[in-house]
Amino acid sequence: MRAILAALSVATVLSACAVANPDTEEQVPLGDFKLDLNVAVTDNARKMGVTRAATAEEWEQVLEAAIDKRFRRYEGEKLYHLSYSLDGYILATKGGRLALAPRSAMSVTVHVWDSETKTRLEERSKQILVLEQLDGETFIGSGFFNSKEQQMQNLAAQFAKAVERWLVSNGDLFGQDVDAEAKEAAAKDDLQALAEKAKAGATVDADASTPPVVAPVAN
């Protein structure tokens, strides 16, 4: 949980994008990928601070719908299935000062499986951090403007897009080349990388606040 909160401190500053919508976006290549099973595990999700409450069933429904919408359009020749567990979430509330209102966010661990061999590709699993999009409303907290259902749909759409970036960055699994740009795009959703960035920033700040040690001048 500490890693999630640390990553949020960095991601909140870095992210700024519109709500992902596969109906209006150009479909990116995913080689021979074709979605088989789409499985969300939401029973163990933790609330990350002050948040509106959502049931496991509500999360399961909205996440699986978003993954279906984005990935059922791929018609590759090999079946894969995606499983993912919701680790934690924040659904912004109306409480607190408007300017300090939190943004909605969630952390999800994602796995890809080879459906034919029923093998989970362990080395490709990833913990992804997702933030709602920034706009005139969510910049100051969607809890003041959006319903819980709207917040969840927003996060689910952003999550599905993040999974797409993650799959593209692992395109060698699906018979396509992977370039540095694809890996860089996926890295911005990588919770562990963001947590390490936050830790490095904290270390730099601590060092900067420490007075330099001055050696005595010999007489």
C-alpha positions, 0 to 999 in steps of 0.5 A: 500500500505504501508503494501505491500511495508513493506512486500516486504522488508522482502520477498525479503530477505526470498524467493528463489525458482524455478518457480513453475510448476505443470507438474513437481511437485508431486500433493499435496492432497486436499481432496474433492476439485474440482475447479468450477469457476475461477475468476480473478478481475484485474481492480483495480490493482495499480502499486507499484512503477516503473514498466512496465505497463500491462492491466487488460485483460492481468493480467486476462488471465495469472492469470486464466490460471495459476490457471486452470493449477494447479487446474483443475487436482484435482478431488474431490467430492465437487465443490469450486470456487476461486476468487481473486483480483489483488491489486498491482504489480511491473514488473521490468524494465531495469532502474536504476543500475543493482545491485539495480534493483527491482524484480517483485512482486504482491499482490493478495487477494484470496477467496474460495467459496462453490459452492453449497451454493454460500457462500464465506468463509470470515474467510479463505480469505487471502492477498498473496504476490508473488515474482518472483523466484530467479535465476542467472537472476532475482536475479539482476532484471528480467527487464534486461533479461525477457519480460513483458509476461515472468515476468507475467507468472512467477508471475502467476505460483508462485501465483498459487503455493501460492494458493495451499499452502494456500488451503492445510493450510485450508485443514479442509475445504476439509476433511483433517487434517492440520499440523503445517508444512502446516500452516508454509509453507502458512505463508511465502506468508501471506502479513499481517504477512510479514508486521508485521514482517517488522514492528517488525524489524523496531522497533528493529532497532530503539530501537537498535539505541537509546542510553541507559538511564543511571541512575545517581549514587548517591554520 
